[in-house]
Amino acid sequence: MTAFAEATDATEEARSPYLSVDPAPAMSEALPTTELRALLLDEELDMFQRYAALFSLRNKGGPEEVDAMTAAFKSSRRVRTWAWLVTNERVSQTPSHPRLR
């Protein structure tokens, strides 16, 4: 089993708490934010893996995770667009984040 397969599962933990149908299941919330950020920003990975990291960051939702998602704004177009949408979704449900002001 690959590291990605181990980190991604279709259990209750991987489901979106936002009642959305995500294009990739979130990875395990046990993965450190620094690792999720690295996966999201890795232009060599396929989009499915990068989206899985993005949705994991969204589900965790703290300031460090929002910083990681906003870093993807400088990434490839598809990831940048999803990062903007997901960050906007996450921040709209939490107090304002200084990076987004």
C-alpha positions in Angstrom: 0.0 0.0 0.0 1.4 3.4 -0.9 1.9 6.2 1.6 -0.9 8.1 -0.2 -3.3 5.2 0.1 -2.5 4.9 3.8 -3.0 8.6 4.4 -6.3 8.7 2.5 -9.3 6.8 3.6 -13.0 6.9 3.0 -13.9 6.6 6.7 -15.9 9.1 8.6 -12.7 11.1 9.3 -12.2 11.7 5.6 -15.7 13.1 4.9 -16.1 16.8 4.5 -17.6 18.6 7.5 -18.8 21.2 5.0 -21.5 19.0 3.4 -19.6 19.3 0.1 -18.6 16.6 -2.4 -14.9 17.1 -2.8 -13.0 15.9 -5.9 -10.6 13.9 -3.6 -11.0 12.6 -0.1 -9.1 14.3 2.6 -6.0 12.7 4.0 -5.7 11.6 7.6 -5.8 14.6 10.0 -2.9 12.9 11.8 -0.6 14.1 9.1 1.3 17.2 10.2 0.4 20.5 8.6 3.9 21.0 7.3 3.7 17.7 5.4 0.2 18.6 4.0 1.6 22.0 2.9 4.5 20.3 1.1 2.2 17.9 -0.7 -0.2 20.7 -1.8 2.7 22.8 -3.2 4.5 19.9 -4.9 4.0 20.6 -8.6 5.3 17.1 -9.5 2.4 15.3 -7.7 -0.8 14.6 -9.5 -3.8 16.8 -8.9 -5.7 14.1 -6.9 -3.0 14.0 -4.3 -2.7 17.7 -4.1 -6.4 18.1 -3.7 -6.5 15.5 -0.9 -3.9 17.6 0.9 -5.8 20.8 0.3 -9.0 19.3 1.7 -7.2 18.0 4.7 -5.8 21.5 5.4 -9.3 22.9 5.1 -10.7 20.3 7.5 -8.0 21.1 10.1 -8.7 24.8 9.6 -6.3 26.6 11.9 -4.2 29.7 11.1 -1.2 27.5 10.0 -3.5 25.6 7.7 -5.0 28.8 6.2 -1.4 30.0 5.6 -0.6 26.7 3.8 -3.7 27.1 1.6 -3.0 30.7 0.7 0.5 29.6 -0.3 -1.2 27.6 -3.1 -2.5 30.9 -4.6 0.9 31.1 -6.4 0.6 27.5 -7.6 -0.7 26.0 -10.9 -4.0 27.4 -12.0 -6.3 24.5 -11.0 -4.8 24.2 -7.5 -4.8 28.0 -7.1 -8.5 28.1 -8.0 -9.5 25.3 -5.7 -7.3 26.8 -2.9 -9.1 30.1 -3.2 -12.5 28.5 -3.1 -11.7 26.2 -0.2 -9.9 28.9 1.8 -12.8 31.2 1.2 -15.2 28.5 2.4 -13.1 27.8 5.5 -12.5 31.4 6.5 -16.2 32.4 6.0 -16.9 30.1 8.9 -14.2 31.4 11.2 -12.9 34.7 12.5 -11.0 36.7 9.9 -7.5 35.6 9.1 -4.9 38.5 8.7 -3.4 36.9 5.5 -6.8 37.4 3.8 -7.5 41.0 4.8 
